[in-house]
Amino acid sequence: MAAMLRALALALLCLVVPAHASDRIDTIARVKRSVVAVGTFDPDRSPAFLFRGTGFAVGDGTTIATNAHVLPPRIDTAHNEVLAILVPGEGRDATRVREVRRGAVDDGSDLALLKLDGTPLLPLALHGAASVREGQEVLITGFPLGGILGAFAATNRGMISAITPLAIPQDRAADLDPAVIRRLNSGSYRVFQLDATAYPGNSGSPVYDPATGAVLGIVNMVFVKGTKEAALTHPSGITYAVPATHLQALLQAR
């Protein structure tokens, strides 16, 4: 009888594990259709598209969410440069360049919205931060080192290691830089600390639930890390994400 129960349990495990893996595979494939490379495009230069970071479609599919620091400080309109996204093609379809317009920007949470004309992309749903828990598994899809490796979206797996204040008071006054002071004065909100490794180019990537694809946060590789680790001279390898609650607020305030 015990042998039969063990055999039955093993058979059930073999059925359950592939189902979970299949769900994750389907979720990644669906999310990748919404993730784009953000940069500038000038047909007269080489390369024509200059990569700056990652973004993803939200709302009705004509809005792209990314980090504010991903946006270029200026656009050289005199030389036909425009703000643009690269939409990776599916299968044999070629990657498409689509022009976008700068929309709402929230420097406090380092989030920005871009507006896209024409055919909408598949939007991702946003999830509030209230039910997010430490230890929760997440996926990140974006373009790590996109300027070098090209517009090939990659997905990393990790978990939420901590839900921590954005700015932590430093032990010594000498460790306080302007970014930390601004955050302490304006009121520090909480961010997600992740054990997944993100790279330059992942800024603006969605952090999402493996089962549903709902976005929990947005990877931030400059603003948050610069604030939380102002005293470090070398990156620690810790990745942070701004909760999607702040993106929801920016969308509603447009």
N, C-alpha and C positions, 0 to 999 in steps of 0.2 A: 504494500500500500504506500509506504514512504517513497519507494522508488518511483511509483506511478505519479505521486504528487510532485516530486522533483522534476520528472520529465515534463509534466504539465506546466509547471512554473517556468522551465526553460523555454518551452514552446511559446508561452505567452510573452516572455521577455523578447524573444526573437521577432514577435509580431509588433511589439510596442516600440522598440528602439528604431527600426527602420521607418516607422510612421513619423516619429519625431524628427528624424533626419530628413525625411521627405518634406515635412512641413517647413523646415528651415531652408531647404533648397528652393522650394516654391516661393517663400517669402523673399529671399535674396533676389531671385529672378524678377519678381514684381517690383521690388524697391529700385533695382538698377535702372528700370525704365523711367524713373522719376529723378534720378541723380544726374547732374550736369557739371561740366567744368565751367568755371567763371573766369573771364579775362577780358582782353581787348582785342579787336580785330582791325587790321589795316591791310587791304589787298596789295598794297605797294611795298610792303616790307617782307623780310624773311627772318623768322617764320611769320606768317600773316597773323596767326593767333598767338597771343602771349598769355600763358596760363598764370592765374593768380590764386586760385583756390577752388573749393567745391561749393555747390548749391543744390537745392532740391525743390521740386514743385510742391506748392501747398494751395489751399483755398480752392479756386475753381480751375486750377491748372495753368493759369496765365500769370501766376505770381511765383517768383523764385526766392527762396530764403537762403541767406548766407551770412557770413560775419561782416560787420562794417569795415573791419581792417582789410578785408579782401578787395574792396573797391579801390581803384586807382585814385591817387590824389588829384589827378587832372587827366582830361582827355584831349589829345592833340587833334582837334577838329580841322585844323588847317591842312592836315595831311590825311584826312578821311578816316581817322581812327574813331571807332565806336565801341561802346560797352557791349559785350557779347557773351553768349554761352555756347559751349559745344555740346550738342546732343548726340551721344554715341548711338550709332545705328545698330539694328538687330540683325543677326545673321550676316548676310552679305551686303546689307544696306550701308552706304557710306555715312560717316559722321557728318552731321549738319551744323553749320554755324548759323545762329539766329541772333539778331540784334535785340537788345533789351534796353529799357530805360530805368534810371535810378528812381526808386520809390522812397518809402518811409525808411528812416534810419534812426536807431536808438543807440547813441554812443554809450549810454550807461550800461547796457547789456551787450554791446558790441554786435548788434544784429542789424541786418539790412534787408530790404525787400526790393526786388527788381521786377519790372513789368514787361510782359512778353505779349506781342501782338500776334494775331493769327491763331493757328491750331493749338489748343491747349495740350499740355503734357498730363500724364497721369498723376494727380496730386496724392500726397501722403497725408494720412490722418495724424493729428497731434493729440498727445496724451498729457493730461495734467500731472503735476509733480506729486500730488497728495498721496497717491497710492504706490509711488516708486519706493522700493526698499533696498537697503544694503544687501549685497549678495545676489541681487537679481541679475540674471544673464542678459546681455545685450549684444547687438551686432552694430558695426560701424561700416558704412559703405562710402567710399570717396575716391579721391585721386592722389594717393601719396606720391610725392615727388613727380607730380604730373608734368612739370616742365621738362623733366628728363625721361620719364618712362612713358609719357604720352597719355592720351585720353582712354585709358583702360581702367575702368572702375574695379577696385579691389575691396574685399570685405574681410574685416577682422572680427574675431569673437572675444568677448571679455565679460566682466561683471562690474557692477557698481560697488566699488570698494568702500566709499564713504560719501556721505552727504555733508558737506563741510562749508563753513563761511568762505565767501569770496576773498575777503581781506582779513588777515590775522594780525593783531598788534605785534610789533617787533619788540624784542627785548632791549634794543639800544636805539636811541634817537638817530644814530648814524645810519641805521638800516632802513629808515623811512625815506622813500623816494616819493615824488609827486603823485604817482599812480596810487600808492598805498594810502597816502594822505587823503586823496579825493574819495577813495572808497570808504575809508573810515568816517569821513565827514558826511557823506551822502547816505550812509546806512548800508551795511553789508548784507547782501542776500546770500542764499546757499547755492552751491553748485555741486555737480556730480564729479567725484574723483573716480577714474576708471583704471582698471589694471590692464586694459588693452593698450597696445602701442600704436600711437598715431605719429605721422611724420609731416613735415612741411608739405602743404598741399591738401591735407586733411581738414584744414580750417573750413568750417561751414558744413561738414559732413553730418548727416543725420545719425543719431544714436537711437536705435529702435528695438522694439520687442521682437524676438525671433519667431514667435508664433503668429503675431498679427501684423507686423510691419508698422505699427503705430509708433510715431516719433516721440521719444522721451526727452531728448536733449539735442543740442547742437555742439559739435566739437569746436573748441576754441584753443588755438595753439599759441596765441600771442597775448591777448588782453588778460585772460584769467591767469595764465602761467606767470606773466610779468608781475601781476599783482600779488599772487600768493607766494611767489618765490623770488621776491625782489632782492634778497640777500645772496642768492646763488649765482655764481659766475658761469656755471655749466648746467644744461638741462638735466633734470633728474630722471626723465623717462616716464614720469607720471603724466597722464592725460586727463584733461578736464573738459566738462561739457556744461553749457548753460541750459538750465531746464527749459523745456518747451513751453512752459507757462508764460515766459517772457515773450516768446514768439507769438503766442495766442493774443497777448495783450497788444502787441504791435499791430497785428492784423486787424484787431477790433478798433484800434485808434486811428486807422487810416482815414 
